[in-house]
Amino acid sequence: MEVSGGSQSFNAVNQLRLLGRWMRMFVIPNQSSVPKAWQEFDAKGRMRPSDYRDRVVDVCEELFRFTVLLLDRREALSVRHSEQKQIRLRGQLDAGQGVDQRGPKK
């Protein structure tokens, strides 16, 4: 993910976390911000060895681990009682509401 938050990038990362939770995305507990990130890359586009790079690698490793753990748990984590009730009563969710577990329409 890319964030252009300048030297105060931590605020931008926090706002993305809030947005992700609102969209029912699983947001990992770990996060990293790299102030003035344009200064942290070499001519080949690779991040220079630094504490920032170590932190980014830690976050990527955690993201991978949580992805593996949650891969087959989508339904258990995204189904809400109120939505299931609406599906039972009306046969579908109101437009723009919830996550329809029945998959894409054909």
N, C-alpha and C positions, 0 to 999 in steps of 0.2 A: 504494500500500500504506500502511496505517496501522500505527503502532507506538506503544503507550502505554508508553514507558519512562521517563517523568519526565525529570529533569535528567541521568540517566545513560543516555540513549536509545541511545548507541553500542553498549552491550552487547546491548540488545534487537535491534538491527539485525544484529549479528554472529551472534546465535543464529538469526535468520531465514535468514541466508546458509547456515549449517550445515544447517538443516532443508531448505532448497531443494536443496542439493547431494545430500543423502541421498535426496530424492524424485526425483532425476535431472533436476532443473530446471537450465537454464543460468543461472548467476548472473553478472551483469556485474561486472567488476573494480571499478567505481566505486560509491560509496555515499555517502549523506548522512544525517546525523541533525540534528535541530533541537531542541535542548534547550528546554524550556518553550515548546513550539510554540504553545500557546494565546495567547501574547503576541505572536506574529508575524503575526496576521491582523487585518484591518480589519473594520468592522461589516458589510460586504458579503460577507465570507468569502474575500476575496482576500488572498494573502500580500503583506505590505508589502515594498517594495523594500529589500533588504539583502543582505549577503554570503550569508546562509542561502538566500535565494530564488535567487540566482545559482547556488549549488551544487546546489540541487534541479533547476533548469532544466538544468544540465550533466548530471546523472544521467539525467533524462528524455530528453535528446538522445542520450546513449549507449545507453540502453535501446532507443530507436527504431532506431538504427543496427544494433545487434546483432540485433534482431528481423528487420530486412530481410535481413541477411547470412545468418541461420540458418533463415529461413522454410522453405526447401525441403530442409533437411538433417536433418530429424528422424530418419529411419531410420539414417543414417550415425552419428549421435551417440547413439542410444539402444539400438542392438543390441549385445548382448554375446555373446561366443563360447559361454559356458556355457549361455545361454538358447537359442541357436540349436541347440546340441547336444541339449538336452532336447526341443526341438520335433521335431527329426529322429527321436529315439529313441522318444518317447512320443506324438507328434502334438500336444502342447500343453504349456504351462507348468503347473507345480504352482500350485494356487490361491494367490493373494497374492504371486506371484513375478513380477518383471520387467514388461516392457512388451510386450504381445502386438501384433505388427506387422500382424496380419490384420484389425484393425478390430473394430467392435462386432459382437456376435453377433446374428443375425436370427431 
